[in-house]
Amino acid sequence: MILKALLVLLLLAPAVVNPFEGDALLGRPAPDFVLKDIEGRDVSLGFLRGKVVILSFWATWCPECEIEMPSLNRLYKSYRERGLVVLGVSTDRSASKVRAFLKKQPVDYPVVVDLDLKAVKKYKVYSIPTAFIIDRSGVIVEKNFGLDDWTAPETTRKIEGLLGTGSRP
């Protein structure tokens, strides 16, 4: 069933099938976007310049995303006072579904809903979870796809380096 769903996705979205296409964004300015948060307010990535941003693409139906969210939330709570922002980008087709999910699995970081998949296309996301780490100058310094432990020592060292000096990991 999962293989069949992936095949359908690949056939419907041929421009997004290359898993390495998003790697071309590394070292470049993060593409800006404006999306609505779960309360319907506009959130612009450009307004976050000057902060270290983890842009986390996820969906309510993704088990790996759900497993990853608590460690991402702990990282955010530990470093938000030093300038870390985690921005969850839901790829779901319904803001109400995302709101209901977040009542059961709450997070402290802001979440936006990419109803038209505009940000997904700009970041060339082909699977979730996928995350991009953006430095204070707005440059993408790392792309992670798949399940991550955001509180692992090597990850927190990278984040501390970006927060402390603004340099790349």
C-alpha positions, 0 to 999 in steps of 0.5 A: 500500500505504501509503495503504491502511494509513493508510486502515485505521488511520483507519477503526479509530481514528476518535478519533485522526484529527485531526492538530491534536488533540494541539496542545491539549496545548501549555501544559498539564501533560503527561499522566502514564503508567506503561509498562514499559521493554524490561527489564520495569521500570516507568517513570513520566513523573511521576518525571521532573518537574524535568527537561526531557523529550523524549517521542519516539513511534516504532516499529521499522517506521518508517524516519523514526524510525530515521533520527531516532534517532541525532540524538536520541541525540546530543542526549541524550548532549550534555545529559543531565548538565544535566537532559535526559531523552529517553524513547523510547515504542515503539508496537510490539506486542512488547517482544522486537521492540523489544529486537531492534531496539535491539541493531541500532540502540542508543540511550543513552536509556531506551525504554518499550513502549506495548503497549496504546497508552495513552500514544499515546491520552493524547498524541493521537499520530496519526503517528510519529515524534512528539515532545513537549518537556516543561519542568522543571515538567511542561508541554508546550512543543512538539510536533514530528511528522515527521522532525527533526534534533535537533542542529540549532542552533535545536533545541539553542538551545531545549533549552539555554534550557529547561535553563538557565532552565527557561523556555519556548522 
